[in-house]
């Protein structure tokens, strides 16, 4: 995938911040901008939403699992455990979704 972003004179200040931060993180400007976008769109996402985005679950399967989670026999059970036991979601798929989810607990801050 290729993305083109055009910057104008008014963007110079933010680009200096991006360049400084990307240099500290040893990333290219484009990699740093993509990580900011990823954080924006993934921050605050729940495990089930991430699994749907990854194509592991359908919306309907997620709805069923959430309804099942409220049932008496599954009260207090974590969604990942329930999905692994009831809907054949693999431990690796759940782990991948949890990694994505945990990456965005701390927001990226641009330093001046």
C-alpha positions, -999 to 999 in steps of 0.1 A, spaced: 0 0 0 12 35 -8 0 66 8 9 102 -2 6 130 23 12 166 12 25 191 37 23 228 35 42 257 51 18 257 80 28 221 88 65 228 94 61 231 132 45 197 135 69 181 110 98 193 132 82 176 162 75 144 142 111 144 128 126 148 163 104 121 178 109 97 148 147 102 151 145 94 189 126 62 181 148 54 151 119 53 127 113 70 94 89 99 93 63 78 75 67 49 99 62 73 128 31 89 112 16 55 106 22 45 142 3 77 153 -26 68 130 -26 33 142 -27 45 178 -55 69 170 -77 42 155 -68 14 178 -67 32 212 -95 22 235 -105 -7 213 -119 -38 231 -106 -73 225 -137 -84 206 -135 -54 182 -99 -61 175 -106 -98 168 -134 -87 144 -110 -63 127 -84 -91 123 -110 -113 107 -110 -139 134 -146 -133 144 -177 -120 127 -199 -94 144 -225 -120 149 -201 -144 167 -189 -115 189 -225 -107 198 -232 -143 207 -200 -145 228 -209 -114 247 -244 -127 253 -229 -160 265 -205 -141 287 -235 -127 306 -251 -162 311 -249 -177 345 -224 -204 337 -199 -179 323 -201 -150 347 -167 -136 355 -150 -155 327 -128 -133 304 -139 -129 268 -107 -145 255 -111 -176 276 -147 -179 265 -139 -174 228 -111 -200 230 -134 -226 248 -166 -220 228 -158 -206 194 -125 -222 185 -106 -190 185 -69 -200 190 -48 -188 219 -24 -173 193 -52 -152 178 -63 -140 212 -27 -132 221 -22 -112 189 -53 -91 197 -42 -86 233 -8 -74 220 -25 -49 197 -47 -38 226 -19 -34 251 3 -14 227 -20 16 231 -24 19 268 1 47 269 -4 75 244 24 87 223 34 123 232 53 146 209 81 164 229 90 199 222 
